[in-house]
Amino acid sequence: MPIENLLPEFLQRSEEVDEEGVLRECRHCGSKFDEPVDHCRVCGSTEIATYEFVADSEDADEETDAEFDETPNDETDPRS
């Protein structure tokens, strides 16, 4: 199966992400939290990772398209 067919499954927004696009997760035990915390209530670790996800927009799509433009260049190599 081509990887292109698998990518959409991995690029889904997690149900754990809050409405602001933020996911907070304990790096030690993996517990997830809805609000900012100083330490994990499950294991006591102070290593809390915060992931912020940007919303989908046409501007972001345009930037991505421009960044990964694979259009062949018709110009000849000036070194030849």
HTML snippet that shows the backbone in 3Dmol.js (N, CA, C, O; Angstrom):
<script src="https://3Dmol.org/build/3Dmol-min.js"></script>
<div id="view" style="width:600px;height:400px;position:relative"></div>
<script>
const pdb = `
ATOM      1  N   MET A   1       0.854  -1.176   0.000  1.00  0.00           N
ATOM      2  CA  MET A   1       0.000   0.000   0.000  1.00  0.00           C
ATOM      3  C   MET A   1       0.899   1.238   0.000  1.00  0.00           C
ATOM      4  O   MET A   1       1.807   1.339   0.824  1.00  0.00           O
ATOM      5  N   PRO A   2       0.656   2.176  -0.912  1.00  0.00           N
ATOM      6  CA  PRO A   2       1.469   3.399  -0.964  1.00  0.00           C
ATOM      7  C   PRO A   2       1.279   4.241   0.295  1.00  0.00           C
ATOM      8  O   PRO A   2       0.197   4.280   0.880  1.00  0.00           O
ATOM      9  N   ILE A   3       2.351   4.909   0.695  1.00  0.00           N
ATOM     10  CA  ILE A   3       2.313   5.734   1.911  1.00  0.00           C
ATOM     11  C   ILE A   3       1.302   6.870   1.794  1.00  0.00           C
ATOM     12  O   ILE A   3       0.748   7.312   2.800  1.00  0.00           O
ATOM     13  N   GLU A   4       1.058   7.346   0.570  1.00  0.00           N
ATOM     14  CA  GLU A   4       0.086   8.430   0.377  1.00  0.00           C
ATOM     15  C   GLU A   4      -1.300   8.025   0.877  1.00  0.00           C
ATOM     16  O   GLU A   4      -2.082   8.871   1.314  1.00  0.00           O
ATOM     17  N   ASN A   5      -1.596   6.735   0.811  1.00  0.00           N
ATOM     18  CA  ASN A   5      -2.899   6.255   1.279  1.00  0.00           C
ATOM     19  C   ASN A   5      -2.969   6.181   2.797  1.00  0.00           C
ATOM     20  O   ASN A   5      -4.059   6.218   3.367  1.00  0.00           O
ATOM     21  N   LEU A   6      -1.820   6.076   3.459  1.00  0.00           N
ATOM     22  CA  LEU A   6      -1.786   5.972   4.914  1.00  0.00           C
ATOM     23  C   LEU A   6      -1.721   7.326   5.606  1.00  0.00           C
ATOM     24  O   LEU A   6      -2.186   7.458   6.739  1.00  0.00           O
ATOM     25  N   LEU A   7      -1.158   8.327   4.953  1.00  0.00           N
ATOM     26  CA  LEU A   7      -0.946   9.631   5.587  1.00  0.00           C
ATOM     27  C   LEU A   7      -2.207  10.277   6.140  1.00  0.00           C
ATOM     28  O   LEU A   7      -2.163  10.784   7.261  1.00  0.00           O
ATOM     29  N   PRO A   8      -3.327  10.292   5.429  1.00  0.00           N
ATOM     30  CA  PRO A   8      -4.509  10.957   5.995  1.00  0.00           C
ATOM     31  C   PRO A   8      -4.903  10.423   7.364  1.00  0.00           C
ATOM     32  O   PRO A   8      -5.387  11.183   8.202  1.00  0.00           O
ATOM     33  N   GLU A   9      -4.705   9.131   7.608  1.00  0.00           N
ATOM     34  CA  GLU A   9      -5.042   8.561   8.914  1.00  0.00           C
ATOM     35  C   GLU A   9      -4.159   9.140  10.014  1.00  0.00           C
ATOM     36  O   GLU A   9      -4.629   9.365  11.130  1.00  0.00           O
ATOM     37  N   PHE A  10      -2.886   9.383   9.712  1.00  0.00           N
ATOM     38  CA  PHE A  10      -1.956   9.886  10.711  1.00  0.00           C
ATOM     39  C   PHE A  10      -2.059  11.389  10.900  1.00  0.00           C
ATOM     40  O   PHE A  10      -1.643  11.908  11.936  1.00  0.00           O
ATOM     41  N   LEU A  11      -2.602  12.092   9.929  1.00  0.00           N
ATOM     42  CA  LEU A  11      -2.669  13.544   9.999  1.00  0.00           C
ATOM     43  C   LEU A  11      -4.006  14.043  10.527  1.00  0.00           C
ATOM     44  O   LEU A  11      -4.324  15.222  10.375  1.00  0.00           O
ATOM     45  N   GLN A  12      -4.782  13.181  11.133  1.00  0.00           N
ATOM     46  CA  GLN A  12      -6.058  13.564  11.723  1.00  0.00           C
ATOM     47  C   GLN A  12      -5.823  14.336  13.013  1.00  0.00           C
ATOM     48  O   GLN A  12      -4.866  14.060  13.736  1.00  0.00           O
ATOM     49  N   ARG A  13      -6.690  15.300  13.305  1.00  0.00           N
ATOM     50  CA  ARG A  13      -6.607  16.026  14.570  1.00  0.00           C
ATOM     51  C   ARG A  13      -7.027  15.093  15.701  1.00  0.00           C
ATOM     52  O   ARG A  13      -8.049  14.412  15.604  1.00  0.00           O
ATOM     53  N   SER A  14      -6.251  15.064  16.751  1.00  0.00           N
ATOM     54  CA  SER A  14      -6.530  14.204  17.895  1.00  0.00           C
ATOM     55  C   SER A  14      -7.772  14.688  18.629  1.00  0.00           C
ATOM     56  O   SER A  14      -8.020  15.891  18.717  1.00  0.00           O
ATOM     57  N   GLU A  15      -8.541  13.761  19.147  1.00  0.00           N
ATOM     58  CA  GLU A  15      -9.709  14.125  19.949  1.00  0.00           C
ATOM     59  C   GLU A  15      -9.291  14.743  21.271  1.00  0.00           C
ATOM     60  O   GLU A  15     -10.107  15.375  21.941  1.00  0.00           O
ATOM     61  N   GLU A  16      -8.022  14.572  21.661  1.00  0.00           N
ATOM     62  CA  GLU A  16      -7.504  15.120  22.909  1.00  0.00           C
ATOM     63  C   GLU A  16      -7.178  16.608  22.798  1.00  0.00           C
ATOM     64  O   GLU A  16      -6.981  17.268  23.818  1.00  0.00           O
ATOM     65  N   VAL A  17      -7.116  17.148  21.585  1.00  0.00           N
ATOM     66  CA  VAL A  17      -6.782  18.554  21.382  1.00  0.00           C
ATOM     67  C   VAL A  17      -7.989  19.402  21.752  1.00  0.00           C
ATOM     68  O   VAL A  17      -9.108  19.112  21.328  1.00  0.00           O
ATOM     69  N   ASP A  18      -7.764  20.467  22.556  1.00  0.00           N
ATOM     70  CA  ASP A  18      -8.888  21.308  22.956  1.00  0.00           C
ATOM     71  C   ASP A  18      -9.302  22.235  21.815  1.00  0.00           C
ATOM     72  O   ASP A  18      -8.676  22.242  20.755  1.00  0.00           O
ATOM     73  N   GLU A  19     -10.361  23.016  22.040  1.00  0.00           N
ATOM     74  CA  GLU A  19     -10.894  23.877  20.986  1.00  0.00           C
ATOM     75  C   GLU A  19      -9.923  24.971  20.551  1.00  0.00           C
ATOM     76  O   GLU A  19     -10.102  25.550  19.479  1.00  0.00           O
ATOM     77  N   GLU A  20      -8.910  25.267  21.344  1.00  0.00           N
ATOM     78  CA  GLU A  20      -7.901  26.267  20.979  1.00  0.00           C
ATOM     79  C   GLU A  20      -6.751  25.640  20.200  1.00  0.00           C
ATOM     80  O   GLU A  20      -5.825  26.344  19.796  1.00  0.00           O
ATOM     81  N   GLY A  21      -6.794  24.335  19.985  1.00  0.00           N
ATOM     82  CA  GLY A  21      -5.738  23.657  19.251  1.00  0.00           C
ATOM     83  C   GLY A  21      -4.516  23.359  20.093  1.00  0.00           C
ATOM     84  O   GLY A  21      -3.399  23.335  19.578  1.00  0.00           O
ATOM     85  N   VAL A  22      -4.715  23.126  21.406  1.00  0.00           N
ATOM     86  CA  VAL A  22      -3.599  22.872  22.314  1.00  0.00           C
ATOM     87  C   VAL A  22      -3.761  21.491  22.952  1.00  0.00           C
ATOM     88  O   VAL A  22      -4.845  21.127  23.408  1.00  0.00           O
ATOM     89  N   LEU A  23      -2.672  20.738  22.977  1.00  0.00           N
ATOM     90  CA  LEU A  23      -2.641  19.440  23.641  1.00  0.00           C
ATOM     91  C   LEU A  23      -1.560  19.488  24.702  1.00  0.00           C
ATOM     92  O   LEU A  23      -0.416  19.832  24.405  1.00  0.00           O
ATOM     93  N   ARG A  24      -1.907  19.146  25.936  1.00  0.00           N
ATOM     94  CA  ARG A  24      -0.944  19.100  27.042  1.00  0.00           C
ATOM     95  C   ARG A  24      -0.802  17.650  27.465  1.00  0.00           C
ATOM     96  O   ARG A  24      -1.793  16.963  27.711  1.00  0.00           O
ATOM     97  N   GLU A  25       0.456  17.184  27.547  1.00  0.00           N
ATOM     98  CA  GLU A  25       0.693  15.772  27.809  1.00  0.00           C
ATOM     99  C   GLU A  25       1.915  15.592  28.696  1.00  0.00           C
ATOM    100  O   GLU A  25       2.934  16.253  28.496  1.00  0.00           O
ATOM    101  N   CYS A  26       1.818  14.705  29.671  1.00  0.00           N
ATOM    102  CA  CYS A  26       2.948  14.385  30.541  1.00  0.00           C
ATOM    103  C   CYS A  26       3.965  13.585  29.736  1.00  0.00           C
ATOM    104  O   CYS A  26       3.625  12.578  29.115  1.00  0.00           O
ATOM    105  N   ARG A  27       5.206  14.039  29.752  1.00  0.00           N
ATOM    106  CA  ARG A  27       6.249  13.330  29.007  1.00  0.00           C
ATOM    107  C   ARG A  27       6.653  12.029  29.681  1.00  0.00           C
ATOM    108  O   ARG A  27       7.250  11.160  29.046  1.00  0.00           O
ATOM    109  N   HIS A  28       6.338  11.889  30.951  1.00  0.00           N
ATOM    110  CA  HIS A  28       6.734  10.680  31.681  1.00  0.00           C
ATOM    111  C   HIS A  28       5.716   9.546  31.514  1.00  0.00           C
ATOM    112  O   HIS A  28       6.085   8.423  31.170  1.00  0.00           O
ATOM    113  N   CYS A  29       4.443   9.841  31.758  1.00  0.00           N
ATOM    114  CA  CYS A  29       3.444   8.763  31.729  1.00  0.00           C
ATOM    115  C   CYS A  29       2.433   8.879  30.587  1.00  0.00           C
ATOM    116  O   CYS A  29       1.671   7.944  30.343  1.00  0.00           O
ATOM    117  N   GLY A  30       2.417  10.022  29.882  1.00  0.00           N
ATOM    118  CA  GLY A  30       1.512  10.170  28.744  1.00  0.00           C
ATOM    119  C   GLY A  30       0.120  10.664  29.084  1.00  0.00           C
ATOM    120  O   GLY A  30      -0.734  10.740  28.201  1.00  0.00           O
ATOM    121  N   SER A  31      -0.136  11.004  30.350  1.00  0.00           N
ATOM    122  CA  SER A  31      -1.449  11.534  30.723  1.00  0.00           C
ATOM    123  C   SER A  31      -1.688  12.851  30.005  1.00  0.00           C
ATOM    124  O   SER A  31      -0.760  13.630  29.788  1.00  0.00           O
ATOM    125  N   LYS A  32      -2.950  13.094  29.634  1.00  0.00           N
ATOM    126  CA  LYS A  32      -3.311  14.312  28.908  1.00  0.00           C
ATOM    127  C   LYS A  32      -4.174  15.199  29.795  1.00  0.00           C
ATOM    128  O   LYS A  32      -4.949  14.710  30.617  1.00  0.00           O
ATOM    129  N   PHE A  33      -4.026  16.530  29.616  1.00  0.00           N
ATOM    130  CA  PHE A  33      -4.734  17.493  30.455  1.00  0.00           C
ATOM    131  C   PHE A  33      -5.412  18.548  29.594  1.00  0.00           C
ATOM    132  O   PHE A  33      -4.866  18.985  28.581  1.00  0.00           O
ATOM    133  N   ASP A  34      -6.618  18.956  30.015  1.00  0.00           N
ATOM    134  CA  ASP A  34      -7.368  19.978  29.294  1.00  0.00           C
ATOM    135  C   ASP A  34      -6.875  21.383  29.601  1.00  0.00           C
ATOM    136  O   ASP A  34      -6.966  22.268  28.750  1.00  0.00           O
ATOM    137  N   GLU A  35      -6.356  21.600  30.798  1.00  0.00           N
ATOM    138  CA  GLU A  35      -5.921  22.931  31.221  1.00  0.00           C
ATOM    139  C   GLU A  35      -4.425  22.899  31.530  1.00  0.00           C
ATOM    140  O   GLU A  35      -3.859  21.828  31.748  1.00  0.00           O
ATOM    141  N   PRO A  36      -3.781  24.075  31.550  1.00  0.00           N
ATOM    142  CA  PRO A  36      -2.350  24.113  31.895  1.00  0.00           C
ATOM    143  C   PRO A  36      -2.127  23.598  33.317  1.00  0.00           C
ATOM    144  O   PRO A  36      -2.882  23.927  34.231  1.00  0.00           O
ATOM    145  N   VAL A  37      -1.082  22.788  33.492  1.00  0.00           N
ATOM    146  CA  VAL A  37      -0.734  22.249  34.809  1.00  0.00           C
ATOM    147  C   VAL A  37       0.765  22.387  35.035  1.00  0.00           C
ATOM    148  O   VAL A  37       1.547  22.401  34.084  1.00  0.00           O
ATOM    149  N   ASP A  38       1.163  22.489  36.315  1.00  0.00           N
ATOM    150  CA  ASP A  38       2.583  22.583  36.669  1.00  0.00           C
ATOM    151  C   ASP A  38       3.224  21.210  36.802  1.00  0.00           C
ATOM    152  O   ASP A  38       4.420  21.043  36.566  1.00  0.00           O
ATOM    153  N   HIS A  39       2.409  20.225  37.184  1.00  0.00           N
ATOM    154  CA  HIS A  39       2.921  18.863  37.353  1.00  0.00           C
ATOM    155  C   HIS A  39       1.807  17.872  37.020  1.00  0.00           C
ATOM    156  O   HIS A  39       0.622  18.202  37.058  1.00  0.00           O
ATOM    157  N   CYS A  40       2.217  16.664  36.697  1.00  0.00           N
ATOM    158  CA  CYS A  40       1.265  15.611  36.358  1.00  0.00           C
ATOM    159  C   CYS A  40       0.560  15.128  37.617  1.00  0.00           C
ATOM    160  O   CYS A  40       1.210  14.809  38.613  1.00  0.00           O
ATOM    161  N   ARG A  41      -0.763  15.074  37.575  1.00  0.00           N
ATOM    162  CA  ARG A  41      -1.537  14.602  38.719  1.00  0.00           C
ATOM    163  C   ARG A  41      -1.464  13.089  38.872  1.00  0.00           C
ATOM    164  O   ARG A  41      -1.834  12.548  39.915  1.00  0.00           O
ATOM    165  N   VAL A  42      -0.988  12.406  37.834  1.00  0.00           N
ATOM    166  CA  VAL A  42      -0.918  10.944  37.886  1.00  0.00           C
ATOM    167  C   VAL A  42       0.414  10.475  38.452  1.00  0.00           C
ATOM    168  O   VAL A  42       0.451   9.667  39.380  1.00  0.00           O
ATOM    169  N   CYS A  43       1.529  10.993  37.880  1.00  0.00           N
ATOM    170  CA  CYS A  43       2.847  10.493  38.300  1.00  0.00           C
ATOM    171  C   CYS A  43       3.694  11.536  39.026  1.00  0.00           C
ATOM    172  O   CYS A  43       4.744  11.197  39.573  1.00  0.00           O
ATOM    173  N   GLY A  44       3.254  12.811  39.041  1.00  0.00           N
ATOM    174  CA  GLY A  44       3.982  13.855  39.749  1.00  0.00           C
ATOM    175  C   GLY A  44       5.090  14.524  38.950  1.00  0.00           C
ATOM    176  O   GLY A  44       5.732  15.446  39.454  1.00  0.00           O
ATOM    177  N   SER A  45       5.330  14.089  37.725  1.00  0.00           N
ATOM    178  CA  SER A  45       6.384  14.671  36.893  1.00  0.00           C
ATOM    179  C   SER A  45       6.079  16.137  36.582  1.00  0.00           C
ATOM    180  O   SER A  45       4.918  16.522  36.441  1.00  0.00           O
ATOM    181  N   THR A  46       7.129  16.944  36.478  1.00  0.00           N
ATOM    182  CA  THR A  46       6.954  18.354  36.104  1.00  0.00           C
ATOM    183  C   THR A  46       7.229  18.564  34.616  1.00  0.00           C
ATOM    184  O   THR A  46       7.219  19.698  34.137  1.00  0.00           O
ATOM    185  N   GLU A  47       7.472  17.487  33.890  1.00  0.00           N
ATOM    186  CA  GLU A  47       7.740  17.582  32.454  1.00  0.00           C
ATOM    187  C   GLU A  47       6.432  17.445  31.682  1.00  0.00           C
ATOM    188  O   GLU A  47       6.021  16.346  31.311  1.00  0.00           O
ATOM    189  N   ILE A  48       5.789  18.588  31.449  1.00  0.00           N
ATOM    190  CA  ILE A  48       4.526  18.620  30.730  1.00  0.00           C
ATOM    191  C   ILE A  48       4.776  19.242  29.361  1.00  0.00           C
ATOM    192  O   ILE A  48       5.205  20.392  29.266  1.00  0.00           O
ATOM    193  N   ALA A  49       4.513  18.492  28.315  1.00  0.00           N
ATOM    194  CA  ALA A  49       4.691  18.990  26.945  1.00  0.00           C
ATOM    195  C   ALA A  49       3.412  19.688  26.510  1.00  0.00           C
ATOM    196  O   ALA A  49       2.310  19.214  26.788  1.00  0.00           O
ATOM    197  N   THR A  50       3.564  20.812  25.829  1.00  0.00           N
ATOM    198  CA  THR A  50       2.424  21.541  25.287  1.00  0.00           C
ATOM    199  C   THR A  50       2.594  21.636  23.787  1.00  0.00           C
ATOM    200  O   THR A  50       3.580  22.192  23.301  1.00  0.00           O
ATOM    201  N   TYR A  51       1.639  21.097  23.053  1.00  0.00           N
ATOM    202  CA  TYR A  51       1.673  21.125  21.594  1.00  0.00           C
ATOM    203  C   TYR A  51       0.565  22.048  21.111  1.00  0.00           C
ATOM    204  O   TYR A  51      -0.591  21.900  21.509  1.00  0.00           O
ATOM    205  N   GLU A  52       0.916  22.996  20.258  1.00  0.00           N
ATOM    206  CA  GLU A  52      -0.070  23.907  19.687  1.00  0.00           C
ATOM    207  C   GLU A  52      -0.215  23.594  18.207  1.00  0.00           C
ATOM    208  O   GLU A  52       0.772  23.555  17.472  1.00  0.00           O
ATOM    209  N   PHE A  53      -1.448  23.372  17.775  1.00  0.00           N
ATOM    210  CA  PHE A  53      -1.730  23.039  16.389  1.00  0.00           C
ATOM    211  C   PHE A  53      -2.376  24.235  15.712  1.00  0.00           C
ATOM    212  O   PHE A  53      -3.299  24.840  16.258  1.00  0.00           O
ATOM    213  N   VAL A  54      -1.900  24.575  14.537  1.00  0.00           N
ATOM    214  CA  VAL A  54      -2.460  25.704  13.807  1.00  0.00           C
ATOM    215  C   VAL A  54      -3.713  25.247  13.073  1.00  0.00           C
ATOM    216  O   VAL A  54      -3.818  24.098  12.644  1.00  0.00           O
ATOM    217  N   ALA A  55      -4.653  26.165  12.939  1.00  0.00           N
ATOM    218  CA  ALA A  55      -5.893  25.862  12.248  1.00  0.00           C
ATOM    219  C   ALA A  55      -5.643  25.806  10.751  1.00  0.00           C
ATOM    220  O   ALA A  55      -4.755  26.484  10.233  1.00  0.00           O
ATOM    221  N   ASP A  56      -6.427  25.001  10.066  1.00  0.00           N
ATOM    222  CA  ASP A  56      -6.333  24.933   8.614  1.00  0.00           C
ATOM    223  C   ASP A  56      -6.881  26.223   8.030  1.00  0.00           C
ATOM    224  O   ASP A  56      -7.926  26.718   8.452  1.00  0.00           O
ATOM    225  N   SER A  57      -6.162  26.761   7.052  1.00  0.00           N
ATOM    226  CA  SER A  57      -6.633  27.955   6.366  1.00  0.00           C
ATOM    227  C   SER A  57      -6.083  27.955   4.957  1.00  0.00           C
ATOM    228  O   SER A  57      -5.124  27.244   4.656  1.00  0.00           O
ATOM    229  N   GLU A  58      -6.690  28.755   4.092  1.00  0.00           N
ATOM    230  CA  GLU A  58      -6.209  28.834   2.715  1.00  0.00           C
ATOM    231  C   GLU A  58      -4.820  29.436   2.665  1.00  0.00           C
ATOM    232  O   GLU A  58      -4.011  29.042   1.825  1.00  0.00           O
ATOM    233  N   ASP A  59      -4.519  30.401   3.561  1.00  0.00           N
ATOM    234  CA  ASP A  59      -3.196  31.017   3.582  1.00  0.00           C
ATOM    235  C   ASP A  59      -2.125  29.985   3.890  1.00  0.00           C
ATOM    236  O   ASP A  59      -1.065  29.986   3.264  1.00  0.00           O
ATOM    237  N   ALA A  60      -2.389  29.107   4.843  1.00  0.00           N
ATOM    238  CA  ALA A  60      -1.409  28.083   5.195  1.00  0.00           C
ATOM    239  C   ALA A  60      -1.208  27.126   4.031  1.00  0.00           C
ATOM    240  O   ALA A  60      -0.087  26.686   3.776  1.00  0.00           O
ATOM    241  N   ASP A  61      -2.297  26.798   3.313  1.00  0.00           N
ATOM    242  CA  ASP A  61      -2.184  25.913   2.159  1.00  0.00           C
ATOM    243  C   ASP A  61      -1.350  26.550   1.063  1.00  0.00           C
ATOM    244  O   ASP A  61      -0.537  25.876   0.432  1.00  0.00           O
ATOM    245  N   GLU A  62      -1.543  27.851   0.828  1.00  0.00           N
ATOM    246  CA  GLU A  62      -0.780  28.536  -0.205  1.00  0.00           C
ATOM    247  C   GLU A  62       0.696  28.556   0.135  1.00  0.00           C
ATOM    248  O   GLU A  62       1.535  28.362  -0.745  1.00  0.00           O
ATOM    249  N   GLU A  63       1.036  28.793   1.420  1.00  0.00           N
ATOM    250  CA  GLU A  63       2.439  28.802   1.827  1.00  0.00           C
ATOM    251  C   GLU A  63       3.049  27.426   1.632  1.00  0.00           C
ATOM    252  O   GLU A  63       4.186  27.312   1.176  1.00  0.00           O
ATOM    253  N   THR A  64       2.308  26.385   1.970  1.00  0.00           N
ATOM    254  CA  THR A  64       2.816  25.026   1.809  1.00  0.00           C
ATOM    255  C   THR A  64       3.032  24.716   0.338  1.00  0.00           C
ATOM    256  O   THR A  64       4.055  24.139  -0.030  1.00  0.00           O
ATOM    257  N   ASP A  65       2.073  25.094  -0.511  1.00  0.00           N
ATOM    258  CA  ASP A  65       2.216  24.838  -1.937  1.00  0.00           C
ATOM    259  C   ASP A  65       3.432  25.543  -2.500  1.00  0.00           C
ATOM    260  O   ASP A  65       4.166  24.969  -3.304  1.00  0.00           O
ATOM    261  N   ALA A  66       3.652  26.774  -2.091  1.00  0.00           N
ATOM    262  CA  ALA A  66       4.793  27.531  -2.598  1.00  0.00           C
ATOM    263  C   ALA A  66       6.100  26.933  -2.103  1.00  0.00           C
ATOM    264  O   ALA A  66       7.088  26.905  -2.836  1.00  0.00           O
ATOM    265  N   GLU A  67       6.110  26.463  -0.883  1.00  0.00           N
ATOM    266  CA  GLU A  67       7.328  25.917  -0.302  1.00  0.00           C
ATOM    267  C   GLU A  67       7.722  24.599  -0.955  1.00  0.00           C
ATOM    268  O   GLU A  67       8.911  24.308  -1.084  1.00  0.00           O
ATOM    269  N   PHE A  68       6.751  23.807  -1.366  1.00  0.00           N
ATOM    270  CA  PHE A  68       7.031  22.492  -1.923  1.00  0.00           C
ATOM    271  C   PHE A  68       6.684  22.419  -3.404  1.00  0.00           C
ATOM    272  O   PHE A  68       6.295  21.359  -3.895  1.00  0.00           O
ATOM    273  N   ASP A  69       6.817  23.503  -4.102  1.00  0.00           N
ATOM    274  CA  ASP A  69       6.524  23.540  -5.525  1.00  0.00           C
ATOM    275  C   ASP A  69       7.532  22.670  -6.268  1.00  0.00           C
ATOM    276  O   ASP A  69       8.736  22.924  -6.216  1.00  0.00           O
ATOM    277  N   GLU A  70       7.040  21.649  -6.956  1.00  0.00           N
ATOM    278  CA  GLU A  70       7.925  20.739  -7.672  1.00  0.00           C
ATOM    279  C   GLU A  70       7.843  20.954  -9.177  1.00  0.00           C
ATOM    280  O   GLU A  70       8.151  20.044  -9.946  1.00  0.00           O
ATOM    281  N   THR A  71       7.437  22.131  -9.606  1.00  0.00           N
ATOM    282  CA  THR A  71       7.347  22.423 -11.021  1.00  0.00           C
ATOM    283  C   THR A  71       8.742  22.402 -11.627  1.00  0.00           C
ATOM    284  O   THR A  71       9.644  23.057 -11.105  1.00  0.00           O
ATOM    285  N   PRO A  72       8.942  21.663 -12.719  1.00  0.00           N
ATOM    286  CA  PRO A  72      10.277  21.630 -13.319  1.00  0.00           C
ATOM    287  C   PRO A  72      10.677  22.996 -13.846  1.00  0.00           C
ATOM    288  O   PRO A  72       9.849  23.750 -14.359  1.00  0.00           O
ATOM    289  N   ASN A  73      11.938  23.295 -13.713  1.00  0.00           N
ATOM    290  CA  ASN A  73      12.475  24.568 -14.168  1.00  0.00           C
ATOM    291  C   ASN A  73      12.949  24.394 -15.604  1.00  0.00           C
ATOM    292  O   ASN A  73      13.772  23.521 -15.880  1.00  0.00           O
ATOM    293  N   ASP A  74      12.433  25.227 -16.537  1.00  0.00           N
ATOM    294  CA  ASP A  74      12.788  25.113 -17.950  1.00  0.00           C
ATOM    295  C   ASP A  74      14.107  25.788 -18.281  1.00  0.00           C
ATOM    296  O   ASP A  74      14.627  25.616 -19.384  1.00  0.00           O
ATOM    297  N   GLU A  75      14.653  26.549 -17.353  1.00  0.00           N
ATOM    298  CA  GLU A  75      15.903  27.247 -17.632  1.00  0.00           C
ATOM    299  C   GLU A  75      17.043  26.247 -17.720  1.00  0.00           C
ATOM    300  O   GLU A  75      17.051  25.221 -17.040  1.00  0.00           O
ATOM    301  N   THR A  76      18.009  26.571 -18.577  1.00  0.00           N
ATOM    302  CA  THR A  76      19.175  25.698 -18.691  1.00  0.00           C
ATOM    303  C   THR A  76      20.170  26.048 -17.610  1.00  0.00           C
ATOM    304  O   THR A  76      20.157  27.160 -17.082  1.00  0.00           O
ATOM    305  N   ASP A  77      21.013  25.125 -17.285  1.00  0.00           N
ATOM    306  CA  ASP A  77      22.031  25.323 -16.263  1.00  0.00           C
ATOM    307  C   ASP A  77      23.082  26.292 -16.792  1.00  0.00           C
ATOM    308  O   ASP A  77      23.688  26.015 -17.827  1.00  0.00           O
ATOM    309  N   PRO A  78      23.326  27.435 -16.111  1.00  0.00           N
ATOM    310  CA  PRO A  78      24.288  28.419 -16.607  1.00  0.00           C
ATOM    311  C   PRO A  78      25.729  27.907 -16.570  1.00  0.00           C
ATOM    312  O   PRO A  78      26.604  28.488 -17.212  1.00  0.00           O
ATOM    313  N   ARG A  79      25.981  26.846 -15.841  1.00  0.00           N
ATOM    314  CA  ARG A  79      27.341  26.302 -15.765  1.00  0.00           C
ATOM    315  C   ARG A  79      27.694  25.470 -16.985  1.00  0.00           C
ATOM    316  O   ARG A  79      28.867  25.153 -17.183  1.00  0.00           O
ATOM    317  N   SER A  80      26.705  25.101 -17.821  1.00  0.00           N
ATOM    318  CA  SER A  80      27.002  24.258 -18.974  1.00  0.00           C
ATOM    319  C   SER A  80      27.472  25.057 -20.159  1.00  0.00           C
ATOM    320  O   SER A  80      27.762  24.487 -21.211  1.00  0.00           O
TER     321      SER A  80
END
`;
const viewer = $3Dmol.createViewer("view");
viewer.addModel(pdb, "pdb");
viewer.setStyle({}, {cartoon: {color: "spectrum"}});
viewer.zoomTo();
viewer.render();
</script>
